């Protein structure tokens, strides 16, 4: 019988961040015409900062942390005019590309 197993590089680091669309709009990370978040798969995370701007965690590159998924997840249904309000972003590491000599 055949068996399938994962192949390739498996991420060693994976985590998720939740962003509020209001904050993304303030930072210019929402397309004004479509309302879509401008955070896309393969975008790299450089560091995390607190609300006062102090560095919390720098991300080493390589390997780096990259967006693998960004999707709206909350819709503020308790509001008079419900609309999406949260964006869930998943980050994974990936190995540095290796050149052949």
FIKOLZA-1660 file (N, C-alpha, C; in steps of 0.1 Angstrom, whole numbers, plus 5000, padded with zeros to 4 digits):
% residues 101
   i   px   py   pz ch aa at
   1 5008 4988 5000  A  X  N
   1 5000 5000 5000  A  X CA
   1 5009 5012 5000  A  X  C
   2 5003 5023 4995  A  X  N
   2 5010 5036 4994  A  X CA
   2 5007 5044 5007  A  X  C
   3 5017 5051 5011  A  X  N
   3 5016 5060 5023  A  X CA
   3 5020 5074 5019  A  X  C
   4 5013 5084 5023  A  X  N
   4 5017 5097 5021  A  X CA
   4 5023 5103 5033  A  X  C
   5 5033 5110 5032  A  X  N
   5 5040 5117 5043  A  X CA
   5 5043 5131 5039  A  X  C
   6 5044 5140 5049  A  X  N
   6 5048 5154 5045  A  X CA
   6 5062 5154 5039  A  X  C
   7 5064 5162 5030  A  X  N
   7 5077 5163 5024  A  X CA
   7 5081 5178 5023  A  X  C
   8 5094 5181 5021  A  X  N
   8 5098 5194 5020  A  X CA
   8 5101 5200 5033  A  X  C
   9 5102 5213 5034  A  X  N
   9 5106 5220 5046  A  X CA
   9 5094 5222 5055  A  X  C
  10 5094 5218 5067  A  X  N
  10 5083 5221 5076  A  X CA
  10 5087 5233 5085  A  X  C
  11 5078 5242 5087  A  X  N
  11 5081 5254 5095  A  X CA
  11 5084 5250 5109  A  X  C
  12 5094 5257 5115  A  X  N
  12 5098 5254 5129  A  X CA
  12 5091 5265 5138  A  X  C
  13 5088 5276 5132  A  X  N
  13 5081 5287 5140  A  X CA
  13 5069 5291 5133  A  X  C
  14 5058 5291 5140  A  X  N
  14 5045 5295 5135  A  X CA
  14 5037 5303 5146  A  X  C
  15 5032 5314 5142  A  X  N
  15 5023 5321 5152  A  X CA
  15 5013 5330 5144  A  X  C
  16 5003 5335 5151  A  X  N
  16 4993 5343 5145  A  X CA
  16 4992 5356 5153  A  X  C
  17 4989 5367 5145  A  X  N
  17 4986 5380 5151  A  X CA
  17 4972 5384 5146  A  X  C
  18 4965 5391 5155  A  X  N
  18 4952 5396 5151  A  X CA
  18 4953 5412 5150  A  X  C
  19 4949 5417 5139  A  X  N
  19 4950 5432 5137  A  X CA
  19 4936 5437 5136  A  X  C
  20 4933 5449 5141  A  X  N
  20 4920 5456 5139  A  X CA
  20 4921 5464 5126  A  X  C
  21 4911 5464 5118  A  X  N
  21 4911 5471 5106  A  X CA
  21 4913 5486 5108  A  X  C
  22 4908 5491 5119  A  X  N
  22 4909 5506 5122  A  X CA
  22 4924 5509 5123  A  X  C
  23 4932 5501 5129  A  X  N
  23 4946 5503 5131  A  X CA
  23 4953 5502 5117  A  X  C
  24 4949 5492 5109  A  X  N
  24 4955 5490 5096  A  X CA
  24 4952 5502 5087  A  X  C
  25 4940 5507 5088  A  X  N
  25 4936 5519 5080  A  X CA
  25 4945 5531 5084  A  X  C
  26 4947 5533 5097  A  X  N
  26 4955 5544 5102  A  X CA
  26 4969 5543 5097  A  X  C
  27 4974 5531 5096  A  X  N
  27 4988 5529 5091  A  X CA
  27 4989 5528 5076  A  X  C
  28 4978 5530 5069  A  X  N
  28 4978 5530 5054  A  X CA
  28 4980 5516 5048  A  X  C
  29 4975 5506 5056  A  X  N
  29 4976 5492 5051  A  X CA
  29 4963 5486 5047  A  X  C
  30 4954 5495 5042  A  X  N
  30 4941 5490 5037  A  X CA
  30 4939 5498 5023  A  X  C
  31 4936 5490 5013  A  X  N
  31 4934 5497 5000  A  X CA
  31 4921 5505 5001  A  X  C
  32 4922 5518 4998  A  X  N
  32 4911 5527 4999  A  X CA
  32 4899 5524 4989  A  X  C
  33 4903 5519 4977  A  X  N
  33 4892 5516 4967  A  X CA
  33 4885 5503 4970  A  X  C
  34 4892 5493 4975  A  X  N
  34 4885 5480 4977  A  X CA
  34 4882 5476 4991  A  X  C
  35 4890 5483 5001  A  X  N
  35 4888 5479 5015  A  X CA
  35 4896 5467 5019  A  X  C
  36 4904 5461 5010  A  X  N
  36 4912 5449 5013  A  X CA
  36 4924 5453 5021  A  X  C
  37 4928 5445 5030  A  X  N
  37 4941 5447 5037  A  X CA
  37 4953 5445 5027  A  X  C
  38 4963 5453 5029  A  X  N
  38 4975 5452 5020  A  X CA
  38 4985 5442 5025  A  X  C
  39 4982 5435 5036  A  X  N
  39 4991 5425 5041  A  X CA
  39 4989 5412 5033  A  X  C
  40 4999 5407 5026  A  X  N
  40 4998 5396 5017  A  X CA
  40 5007 5385 5020  A  X  C
  41 5004 5373 5016  A  X  N
  41 5013 5361 5017  A  X CA
  41 5027 5365 5012  A  X  C
  42 5037 5361 5018  A  X  N
  42 5051 5363 5016  A  X CA
  42 5057 5376 5021  A  X  C
  43 5048 5385 5026  A  X  N
  43 5053 5397 5033  A  X CA
  43 5061 5392 5045  A  X  C
  44 5072 5399 5048  A  X  N
  44 5081 5396 5059  A  X CA
  44 5079 5404 5071  A  X  C
  45 5079 5398 5083  A  X  N
  45 5078 5405 5096  A  X CA
  45 5092 5408 5101  A  X  C
  46 5095 5421 5103  A  X  N
  46 5108 5425 5107  A  X CA
  46 5110 5425 5122  A  X  C
  47 5099 5430 5129  A  X  N
  47 5100 5431 5144  A  X CA
  47 5086 5433 5149  A  X  C
  48 5085 5432 5162  A  X  N
  48 5072 5435 5170  A  X CA
  48 5075 5447 5179  A  X  C
  49 5066 5456 5179  A  X  N
  49 5067 5468 5188  A  X CA
  49 5055 5470 5197  A  X  C
  50 5056 5475 5209  A  X  N
  50 5044 5478 5217  A  X CA
  50 5038 5491 5212  A  X  C
  51 5027 5495 5218  A  X  N
  51 5019 5506 5214  A  X CA
  51 5027 5519 5216  A  X  C
  52 5037 5519 5224  A  X  N
  52 5045 5532 5226  A  X CA
  52 5057 5532 5216  A  X  C
  53 5058 5521 5208  A  X  N
  53 5069 5521 5199  A  X CA
  53 5082 5515 5203  A  X  C
  54 5082 5509 5215  A  X  N
  54 5094 5502 5220  A  X CA
  54 5095 5488 5214  A  X  C
  55 5107 5484 5210  A  X  N
  55 5109 5471 5205  A  X CA
  55 5106 5460 5215  A  X  C
  56 5098 5451 5210  A  X  N
  56 5095 5439 5219  A  X CA
  56 5103 5427 5214  A  X  C
  57 5103 5425 5201  A  X  N
  57 5111 5413 5196  A  X CA
  57 5115 5416 5182  A  X  C
  58 5128 5415 5179  A  X  N
  58 5133 5416 5166  A  X CA
  58 5133 5402 5160  A  X  C
  59 5131 5401 5147  A  X  N
  59 5130 5388 5140  A  X CA
  59 5143 5386 5132  A  X  C
  60 5150 5376 5135  A  X  N
  60 5162 5373 5127  A  X CA
  60 5159 5369 5113  A  X  C
  61 5167 5375 5104  A  X  N
  61 5166 5371 5090  A  X CA
  61 5180 5368 5084  A  X  C
  62 5183 5356 5079  A  X  N
  62 5174 5345 5079  A  X CA
  62 5172 5338 5093  A  X  C
  63 5163 5330 5095  A  X  N
  63 5153 5325 5085  A  X CA
  63 5142 5335 5082  A  X  C
  64 5138 5344 5091  A  X  N
  64 5127 5353 5089  A  X CA
  64 5114 5347 5091  A  X  C
  65 5104 5356 5093  A  X  N
  65 5090 5351 5095  A  X CA
  65 5082 5358 5084  A  X  C
  66 5074 5350 5077  A  X  N
  66 5067 5354 5065  A  X CA
  66 5052 5351 5066  A  X  C
  67 5044 5360 5061  A  X  N
  67 5029 5358 5061  A  X CA
  67 5026 5346 5052  A  X  C
  68 5018 5336 5057  A  X  N
  68 5014 5325 5049  A  X CA
  68 4998 5326 5047  A  X  C
  69 4992 5334 5056  A  X  N
  69 4977 5336 5054  A  X CA
  69 4973 5349 5061  A  X  C
  70 4964 5356 5054  A  X  N
  70 4959 5369 5060  A  X CA
  70 4944 5369 5056  A  X  C
  71 4935 5368 5066  A  X  N
  71 4921 5367 5063  A  X CA
  71 4913 5374 5073  A  X  C
  72 4902 5381 5068  A  X  N
  72 4893 5388 5078  A  X CA
  72 4886 5377 5086  A  X  C
  73 4885 5380 5099  A  X  N
  73 4879 5370 5108  A  X CA
  73 4868 5375 5117  A  X  C
  74 4867 5388 5120  A  X  N
  74 4857 5393 5128  A  X CA
  74 4849 5403 5120  A  X  C
  75 4836 5404 5123  A  X  N
  75 4827 5412 5115  A  X CA
  75 4819 5422 5123  A  X  C
  76 4822 5424 5136  A  X  N
  76 4815 5434 5144  A  X CA
  76 4800 5434 5143  A  X  C
  77 4794 5422 5145  A  X  N
  77 4780 5420 5143  A  X CA
  77 4771 5428 5153  A  X  C
  78 4778 5432 5164  A  X  N
  78 4770 5439 5174  A  X CA
  78 4768 5454 5170  A  X  C
  79 4774 5459 5160  A  X  N
  79 4773 5473 5156  A  X CA
  79 4761 5475 5147  A  X  C
  80 4757 5488 5147  A  X  N
  80 4745 5491 5139  A  X CA
  80 4747 5487 5124  A  X  C
  81 4759 5491 5119  A  X  N
  81 4762 5487 5105  A  X CA
  81 4774 5477 5106  A  X  C
  82 4771 5464 5107  A  X  N
  82 4782 5454 5108  A  X CA
  82 4791 5455 5096  A  X  C
  83 4804 5454 5099  A  X  N
  83 4815 5453 5089  A  X CA
  83 4826 5446 5095  A  X  C
  84 4835 5441 5087  A  X  N
  84 4846 5434 5092  A  X CA
  84 4855 5443 5100  A  X  C
  85 4861 5437 5111  A  X  N
  85 4869 5446 5119  A  X CA
  85 4882 5439 5124  A  X  C
  86 4884 5426 5121  A  X  N
  86 4896 5419 5125  A  X CA
  86 4902 5412 5113  A  X  C
  87 4916 5412 5113  A  X  N
  87 4923 5405 5103  A  X CA
  87 4933 5395 5110  A  X  C
  88 4931 5382 5107  A  X  N
  88 4940 5372 5113  A  X CA
  88 4951 5369 5104  A  X  C
  89 4964 5371 5108  A  X  N
  89 4975 5369 5100  A  X CA
  89 4984 5358 5106  A  X  C
  90 4987 5348 5098  A  X  N
  90 4996 5336 5102  A  X CA
  90 5010 5338 5096  A  X  C
  91 5020 5337 5105  A  X  N
  91 5034 5338 5101  A  X CA
  91 5041 5324 5103  A  X  C
  92 5050 5321 5093  A  X  N
  92 5058 5309 5094  A  X CA
  92 5072 5313 5090  A  X  C
  93 5082 5305 5096  A  X  N
  93 5096 5308 5091  A  X CA
  93 5098 5300 5079  A  X  C
  94 5109 5303 5072  A  X  N
  94 5113 5295 5061  A  X CA
  94 5128 5296 5059  A  X  C
  95 5134 5285 5055  A  X  N
  95 5149 5285 5054  A  X CA
  95 5154 5294 5044  A  X  C
  96 5167 5298 5045  A  X  N
  96 5174 5306 5036  A  X CA
  96 5176 5298 5023  A  X  C
  97 5174 5305 5011  A  X  N
  97 5177 5298 4999  A  X CA
  97 5192 5294 4998  A  X  C
  98 5194 5282 4992  A  X  N
  98 5208 5277 4991  A  X CA
  98 5212 5278 4977  A  X  C
  99 5223 5284 4974  A  X  N
  99 5228 5285 4961  A  X CA
  99 5237 5272 4958  A  X  C
 100 5237 5268 4946  A  X  N
 100 5245 5257 4942  A  X CA
 100 5258 5262 4936  A  X  C
 101 5269 5257 4940  A  X  N
 101 5282 5261 4935  A  X CA
 101 5288 5252 4926  A  X  C
% end
